[in-house]
């Protein structure tokens, strides 16, 4: 399974909130990945910058809202044949008791991810062994089709409902098919390396993001309690220097974590650590953002496949 970086559709986003969203869009897919891996229902689960042509199941999401009190996501998951497993909106009211426990090891958004994982597990258990095999083969041939559509497109057909149908399989002795499988294995290794970088982003963001949401909740809760006070009581609260000092310190903590997440979101647009990929004996070091690295990698794979197959750059393309 591959989970792509989430899209977002949040209106009136400020530049600061946009930088925070940039980090959240990469944090949340990895949180879902951890829940899916812990469920034990899935083999390989990876986070990728975009739709993954090698995956048997691709998942994506549209982020509508994410704050200290609620998370709202539209999830879409489909298998390699194009069959939709989930196209559903999930809204979760955050359990604010997690903020009161003053801990960061349990993410307040985990319950929503568990709901998504449960829905996916229900879909998976309903898939027959034959259907699973069809999905596996469809993923292989769809990937082969991205490399050489003239060679492998004849094995695939889209039916009236938009689902991919297998018309046959290449011969096991087909050298071009064997080359596709080797290159696909190299792509798996590269995607694993990209996934590790998403894991690094997730682990670096985990604590400041948890604290930022907790402080956000505390400020909203504090402001609500003040608005419910009588004017006389408000004056008494305002005169309590200790309370004001404590509030100011919490605000400093809030801003510090917000700035850390914002900087993390900005850095994701810049160059990250190079990712090293190996394919057919060649070692490639890719730089840039994860999305740029992924795009370069796909381009290299196409070039290598065409060179080995004796195809010209313009040949075998739509």
C-alpha positions in Angstrom: 0.0 0.0 0.0 1.1 3.5 -0.8 -0.2 6.6 1.0 0.5 9.9 -0.8 1.1 13.3 0.7 -2.3 14.7 1.6 -3.9 17.5 -0.3 -5.6 20.4 1.5 -8.7 22.4 1.0 -8.8 24.9 3.8 -10.2 28.3 3.0 -8.6 31.6 3.8 -5.2 30.1 4.7 -2.6 32.7 5.8 1.0 32.4 4.7 1.9 31.2 8.3 -0.9 28.6 8.4 0.1 27.5 4.9 3.6 26.7 6.1 2.2 24.7 9.0 -0.2 22.9 6.6 2.8 22.0 4.4 4.2 20.1 7.4 0.9 18.6 8.5 0.2 17.3 4.9 3.4 15.1 5.4 2.9 14.2 9.0 -0.6 12.9 8.8 0.0 10.2 6.1 2.8 8.8 8.2 0.6 8.7 11.3 -1.9 6.6 9.2 1.0 4.4 8.1 2.0 3.6 11.7 -1.6 2.7 12.5 -1.9 0.4 9.5 1.4 -1.3 10.2 0.4 -1.8 13.9 -2.9 -3.4 12.7 -1.0 -6.3 11.2 -3.3 -6.6 8.2 -0.8 -5.2 5.6 2.5 -6.1 4.2 4.4 -3.1 3.0 3.0 0.3 3.7 4.9 3.3 2.4 4.4 7.1 2.3 5.2 8.6 -1.1 5.2 12.2 -2.5 2.5 11.3 -5.0 0.5 8.4 -6.5 2.7 5.3 -6.7 2.5 3.3 -9.9 4.0 0.2 -8.2 1.4 0.0 -5.4 -1.4 -2.5 -5.3 -3.5 -0.1 -3.2 -3.1 3.7 -3.3 -4.6 6.0 -0.7 -4.9 9.8 -0.7 -6.8 12.3 1.4 -8.1 15.9 1.3 -7.5 17.8 4.5 -10.5 20.0 5.3 -9.7 20.9 8.8 -7.1 20.1 11.5 -6.8 21.9 14.8 -6.8 21.2 18.5 -10.4 20.2 18.6 -11.3 18.5 15.3 -9.8 16.8 12.3 -11.7 16.5 9.1 -10.4 14.4 6.1 -11.8 13.0 2.9 -10.1 9.7 2.2 -9.9 7.9 -1.1 -8.3 4.5 -1.5 -8.4 2.3 -4.7 -6.6 -0.8 -5.9 -4.5 -1.3 -9.0 -7.6 -2.2 -11.0 -9.2 1.1 -10.2 -11.8 -0.3 -7.8 -12.6 2.1 -5.0 -12.2 0.7 -1.5 -12.9 3.9 0.4 -14.2 7.3 -0.7 -15.5 8.6 2.6 -15.3 11.7 4.8 -14.0 11.1 8.3 -14.6 13.8 11.0 -13.3 13.2 14.5 -13.8 15.4 17.6 -10.5 15.3 19.5 -10.5 13.7 22.9 -9.4 16.8 24.9 -8.5 14.6 27.9 -5.4 13.7 26.0 -4.3 17.3 26.4 -5.0 17.3 30.1 -2.8 14.3 30.6 0.2 16.4 29.6 1.7 13.7 27.3 2.9 13.5 23.8 3.2 9.8 23.2 -0.5 9.3 22.0 -1.5 11.5 19.1 -5.0 13.1 19.4 -5.6 12.3 15.8 -4.9 8.6 16.2 -8.6 7.6 16.7 -9.5 9.0 13.3 -6.7 7.0 11.7 -7.8 3.9 13.5 -11.3 4.3 12.0 -9.8 4.6 8.6 -7.6 1.5 9.2 -10.6 -0.4 10.4 -12.6 0.4 7.2 -9.6 -0.6 5.1 -9.2 -3.9 7.0 -12.9 -4.6 6.4 -12.5 -4.1 2.7 -9.4 -6.2 2.6 -10.9 -9.2 4.4 -13.8 -9.1 1.9 -11.4 -9.5 -1.1 -11.1 -13.1 -2.3 -7.8 -14.7 -3.0 -8.4 -14.7 -6.8 -9.3 -11.0 -6.6 -6.1 -10.3 -4.7 -4.1 -12.0 -7.3 -5.8 -10.0 -10.0 -4.8 -6.8 -8.1 -1.2 -7.9 -7.8 -0.9 -8.7 -11.5 -2.7 -5.5 -12.5 -0.2 -3.5 -10.4 2.7 -5.2 -12.2 1.3 -4.7 -15.7 0.2 -1.1 -15.0 3.7 -0.4 -13.9 5.1 -2.1 -17.0 2.7 0.0 -19.1 4.2 3.2 -17.6 7.7 2.1 -18.9 6.7 0.6 -22.3 3.0 1.2 -23.2 3.4 -0.2 -26.7 4.8 -3.5 -25.3 2.5 -4.0 -22.4 -0.6 -2.0 -23.1 -2.1 -4.9 -25.1 -2.5 -6.9 -21.8 -4.7 -4.3 -20.2 -8.2 -3.0 -21.0 -10.5 -0.6 -19.2 -14.1 -1.8 -19.1 -17.3 0.3 -19.2 -17.2 0.9 -15.4 -13.7 2.2 -15.6 -12.0 -0.8 -14.0 -8.8 -2.3 -15.4 -9.2 -5.8 -16.9 -6.3 -8.2 -17.6 -6.4 -9.6 -21.1 -3.3 -11.8 -20.6 0.2 -12.0 -19.2 3.6 -11.7 -20.8 5.6 -14.9 -21.2 7.9 -15.6 -18.2 10.7 -15.8 -20.7 10.0 -12.3 -22.1 13.3 -10.4 -21.5 11.5 -7.0 -21.5 9.1 -8.3 -18.8 12.0 -9.6 -16.8 13.7 -6.1 -17.1 10.5 -4.5 -15.8 10.5 -6.7 -12.7 14.1 -5.9 -12.0 13.5 -2.1 -12.4 10.4 -2.4 -10.2 12.5 -4.0 -7.5 14.9 -1.0 -7.7 11.9 1.3 -7.5 10.7 -0.5 -4.3 14.1 0.2 -2.7 14.0 3.9 -3.7 10.5 4.3 -2.4 11.7 2.7 0.9 14.4 5.3 1.1 11.8 8.1 0.4 9.6 6.6 3.1 12.4 6.7 5.6 12.8 10.4 4.9 9.1 10.9 5.6 9.7 8.9 8.8 12.4 11.3 9.8 10.0 14.3 9.2 7.4 12.6 11.3 9.7 11.9 14.2 11.2 15.4 14.2 7.7 16.9 14.1 6.0 14.6 16.6 6.8 16.4 19.9 6.5 20.1 18.7 3.3 19.3 16.8 1.7 17.6 19.9 2.7 20.5 22.2 1.5 23.1 19.7 -2.0 21.5 19.6 -2.1 21.2 23.3 -1.2 24.8 23.8 -3.7 25.8 21.1 -6.4 23.9 23.1 -5.4 25.5 26.3 -5.5 29.0 24.9 -8.9 28.4 23.3 -10.2 26.9 26.6 -8.7 29.8 28.6 -10.3 32.5 26.3 -13.6 30.7 26.5 -13.5 30.7 30.3 -12.6 34.4 30.3 -15.5 35.2 28.0 -17.9 33.5 30.5 -16.7 35.5 33.5 -18.5 38.5 34.9 -16.7 41.8 34.5 -15.9 41.9 38.2 -14.4 38.5 38.0 -12.5 39.4 34.9 -10.9 42.3 36.8 -9.9 39.9 39.5 -8.3 37.5 37.1 -6.6 40.3 35.2 -5.1 41.5 38.5 -3.6 38.1 39.3 0.0 38.7 38.2 0.9 35.0 38.7 -1.9 33.9 36.4 -0.9 36.4 33.8 2.7 35.4 34.0 1.8 31.7 33.6 -0.4 32.5 30.6 2.4 34.5 29.0 4.9 31.6 29.5 2.4 29.2 27.9 2.1 31.6 25.0 5.9 31.7 24.6 5.9 27.9 24.5 3.1 27.9 22.0 4.9 30.3 19.7 8.2 28.4 20.0 6.5 25.2 18.9 4.5 27.0 16.2 7.7 28.5 14.8 9.5 25.2 14.9 6.7 23.5 12.9 6.5 26.5 10.5 10.2 26.3 9.9 9.9 22.6 9.3 7.1 23.2 6.8 9.2 25.8 5.0 12.3 23.5 4.9 10.2 20.8 3.2 10.1 23.1 0.2 13.8 23.4 0.1 16.5 20.8 -0.5 16.5 17.8 1.8 19.2 15.2 2.3 20.1 13.5 -0.9 18.4 10.1 -1.5 20.6 7.4 -3.0 19.0 4.9 -5.4 20.5 1.9 -7.1 19.2 0.5 -10.4 20.8 -2.0 -12.8 24.2 -1.5 -11.2 24.0 2.3 -11.4 24.1 4.4 -8.2 22.1 7.6 -8.4 22.2 10.4 -5.9 19.1 12.7 -6.1 18.7 16.1 -4.5 15.9 18.6 -4.0 12.6 18.2 -2.3 11.1 14.7 -1.9 8.7 15.4 -4.8 11.6 16.6 -7.0 13.7 13.6 -6.1 10.8 11.3 -6.9 10.2 12.9 -10.3 13.9 12.7 -11.2 14.0 9.0 -10.2 11.0 8.2 -12.4 12.7 10.0 -15.3 16.0 8.0 -14.7 14.1 4.7 -14.7 12.4 5.5 -18.0 15.8 6.4 -19.5 17.4 3.2 -18.2 14.6 1.0 -19.4 14.6 2.5 -22.9 18.3 2.3 -23.2 18.4 -1.4 -22.2 15.4 -2.2 -24.5 17.0 -0.4 -27.4 14.2 2.2 -27.6 14.8 5.7 -28.8 13.7 8.5 -26.4 10.7 9.3 -28.6 9.8 5.7 -29.2 7.1 3.8 -27.3 5.4 7.0 -25.9 1.9 8.2 -26.3 
